[in-house]
Amino acid sequence: MGFPKFIIRKSSNNLFYFNLYAVNGVVILNSETYTTKQNCIGGVASVKVHAPFDNNYVRKVASNGQYYFNIKATNGEVIGTSEMYNSSQARDNGINAVKRDAPIADTEDNS
């Protein structure tokens, strides 16, 4: 399976999470952790639904001066956090990649 894609994994403490990989194979979004695989699958579905809409993104600056973003569901809950970027332009490119890739990404279960 090529990119873009979501990959679901299970952590060492038995929690589930996903990463979204862009068309170039780089991680562009990390999920929160979930206690069940079903909830993690629901998180992927939520990102797919909310990704196209700019008002679901919260642009942030970390305490170290790097840029990142969160994507939120309609209820305001964070459903994904980006990698860190060196500029606001790079962060905005990351947002555009999530908007482009999330709705069409396949899901691979590696849990």
For each residue, the residues with C-beta under 8 A, 3 or more apart:
1: 5 106 108
2: 5
3: 21 22 23 24 25 101 105
4: 20 21 22 23 101 102 104 105 106
5: 1 2 20 21 105 106 107 108
6: 18 19 20 21 44 47 102 105 106 107 108
7: 18 19 21 107 108 110
8: 16 17 18 37 40 41 44 107 108 109 110 111
9: 16 17 18 19 110 111
10: 14 15 16 37 111
11: 14 15 16 17 33
12:
13:
14: 10 11
15: 10 11 33 34 35
16: 8 9 10 11 33 34 35 36 37 39 40 111
17: 8 9 11 30 31 32 33 34 40
18: 6 7 8 9 30 31 40 43 44 107
19: 6 7 9 27 29 30 31
20: 4 5 6 27 28 29 30 47 80 98 101 102 105
21: 3 4 5 6 7 25 26 27 28 105
22: 3 4 25 26 27 28 97 101
23: 3 4 97 100 101
24: 3
25: 3 21 22
26: 21 22
27: 19 20 21 22 30 83
28: 20 21 22 82 83 94 97 98 101
29: 19 20 47 71 80 81 82 98 102
30: 17 18 19 20 27 80 81 82 83
31: 17 18 19 34 40 43 44 47 79 80 81
32: 17 43 78 79 80 81
33: 11 15 16 17
34: 15 16 17 31 37 39 40 43
35: 15 16 39
36: 16 39 40
37: 8 10 16 34 40 41 109 111
38: 41 42
39: 16 34 35 36 42 43
40: 8 16 17 18 31 34 36 37 43 44 111
41: 8 37 38 44 45 107
42: 38 39 45 46
43: 18 31 32 34 39 40 46 47 79 80
44: 6 8 18 31 40 41 47 48 107
45: 41 42 48 49
46: 42 43 49 50 73 79
47: 6 20 29 31 43 44 50 51 71 79 80 98 102
48: 44 45 51 102 103 105
49: 45 46
50: 46 47 53 56 71 72 73 74 79
51: 47 48 56 71 98 99 102 103
52: 99 102 103
53: 50 56
54: 57 95 99
55:
56: 50 51 53 71 72 73 74
57: 54 69 70 71 72 95 98
58: 69 70 71 72
59: 67 69 88 91 92 95
60: 67 68 69 70
61: 65 66 67 68
62: 65 66 67 68 84
63:
64:
65: 61 62
66: 61 62 84 85 86
67: 59 60 61 62 84 85 86 87 88 90 91
68: 60 61 62 81 82 83 84 85 91
69: 57 58 59 60 81 82 91 94 95
70: 57 58 60 78 80 81 82
71: 29 47 50 51 56 57 58 78 79 80 81 98
72: 50 56 57 58 76 77 78 79
73: 46 50 56 76 77 79
74: 50 56
75:
76: 72 73
77: 72 73
78: 32 70 71 72 81
79: 31 32 43 46 47 50 71 72 73
80: 20 29 30 31 32 43 47 70 71 98
81: 29 30 31 32 68 69 70 71 78
82: 28 29 30 68 69 70 85 91 94 95 98
83: 27 28 30 68 94
84: 62 66 67 68
85: 66 67 68 82 88 90 91 94
86: 66 67 90
87: 67 90 91
88: 59 67 85 91 92
89: 92 93
90: 67 85 86 87 93 94
91: 59 67 68 69 82 85 87 88 94 95
92: 59 88 89 95 96
93: 89 90 96 97
94: 28 69 82 83 85 90 91 97 98
95: 54 57 59 69 82 91 92 98 99
96: 92 93 99 100
97: 22 23 28 93 94 100 101
98: 20 28 29 47 51 57 71 80 82 94 95 101 102
99: 51 52 54 95 96 102 103
100: 23 96 97 103 104
101: 3 4 20 22 23 28 97 98 104 105
102: 4 6 20 29 47 48 51 52 98 99 105
103: 48 51 52 99 100
104: 4 100 101
105: 3 4 5 6 20 21 48 101 102
106: 1 4 5 6
107: 5 6 7 8 18 41 44
108: 1 5 6 7 8
109: 8 37
110: 7 8 9
111: 8 9 10 16 37 40
